[in-house]
Amino acid sequence: MARRYETVYIFDPALEEPAINEKLEKFHAQLTRDGKGTVANVAHWGKRTLAYPIKKKDSGAYVVAQFEAAAELLPEYERAVKLDEGVLRFLVVVSEGLPAKPAPAAAVIATEEEELEEDEA
């Protein structure tokens, strides 16, 4: 049974975009092997300053990938990502779906405006 996952990668800032894409293709090929998974979305966030140095680097190239895969594919995938020298950090989490939508704020604003009008009158 395939579950939805999300991975955040922090790559070495010295890597160029084509090298990062090549590594991502290699990682995602393991997830889509034998038709047991699909990669839904890959977003490149670009280079950002890190909160603290990782492996003596002050910045990193962030990439977020969303995918569906069978659970038995994850250990080999995580092992490959850990062994890659170009990856400073990564985190895989189970995506439980879309976050709950907050209550509409327009009703709260309208109520406050009505109270202000009543106070002025």
Secondary structure, 3 states (H helix, E strand, C coil): CEEEEEEEEEECCCCCHHHHHHHHHHHHHHHCHHHCEEEEEEEEEEEEEEEEEECCEEEEEEEEEEEEEEHHHHHHHHHHHHHCCCEEEEEEEECCCCCCCCCCHHHHHHHHHHHHHHHHC
